[in-house]
């Protein structure tokens, strides 16, 4: 079964930057909408941003202007460039795929910790 493999999380100081990457191991990547979510303990997963196969994207207000999503269909990857990080950005970040044929799948998550 195809998987989503995230990388790039870690510890960063407030104001710093991190780049998350997600590799999709399946086929027809270019057809699917990709998204990044985050979750903190006791809370629901929050949709941060998504990008369609055609490159259309949108952002949650909480990250607009600070985070940038991009995809490379030749490499089956989607990335999340995060800048001006704040302590409230501390969370586990998840890659998500919404299949063109229906259904979705999740990566296992990568932890981002922002110190003040």
N, C-alpha and C positions, 0 to 999 in steps of 0.2 A: 504494500500500500504506500502511496506517495506520502512523503513527510515534509514538514516545514522545519527547518533548522535555523534557529536564531543564534547570532553571535554579536559581540561588541559591547555588552553591558559592563558595568564596573562602578568604581567609586570616583567621583569627581567633585571638585570644590564648586561652590555656588559661582555662577558666572561663566563656568567652563562649558565645554562642548563634548559630545560623544556622538559616534555614528553607529547605529545598529544596522545589522544586515540579516536578511532572511533568504535562505536558499530553498527553493521548491524542487523536490526530486522527481516529480511526475512530469506528465506530458501536457502539451497545449497550454502552457503557462500564460501565453499572450492573450488567451480568451477570457481569463478570469480576473475578477476584481480582487485586489490585495488591500489589506488594511493593517493598521497597528492599533492595538488596545493597550491599556495598562490597568493594573489592579493593585490595590492596597488591602491589607488584611481587614476583613469585615465589610468590605465594600464591593459593589458590583464592578464588573469590567467596564471601563470607560472607552468609548470609541474616540480615538485621537484624530485619525486621518485615514482616508482611503484613496485608491487610485484605480481607475478602470483600465481595461486592456488598451483602450485608445488613448490613455494618458490624462483623462479628466480627473480632477482631484478636489477634495474639500477638506477642511480642517475644523476641529472643535475650537471654540473661542479661547479655551485655556492654553492652546499651543500656537495659535495663529500668529505668524510673524517670527516665531522662534524655532519651529520645527519645519522640516522640509522632507516630503516623501518623494521618492523617485523609484523607477523600475528599469531593469535592463532585461528585456525579453530574450535577448540572445544568451544571457547567462542564467536565466530563471531566478533572478534575484530582485528583491525589493529592499530598499534602504530607508532609514529614517535618520536624517541629520538633525541633531538636537543642539541648539546653542542657547546661551543665556540661561543655563539650567538653574533651577531654584530648588530649595529643600523640598518644596511641595511636589516636585516632579519625581521624588523617590517612590519607586513602585517596581513591580514586576511587569515587564513589557512583553506583549504577546503579538506574534505575527498571525494573521488570519487570511484565509483564502475563501472566497465565495465563488463556487464553481458555476460556470455559465450554464451547466446542465441541472443545477440545483444542489443544495447542500453546502456545507462548509467544513473547514478543518482548522485546527489550531496547532501552533508550535508549543513547545514545552515552557517557553518563557525565558527571559533573561533579566537579571536583577540590575536595576540602576539605582545607585545611592548618591545623593547630593548632600554634601556637608556644608554647613553654614560658616 
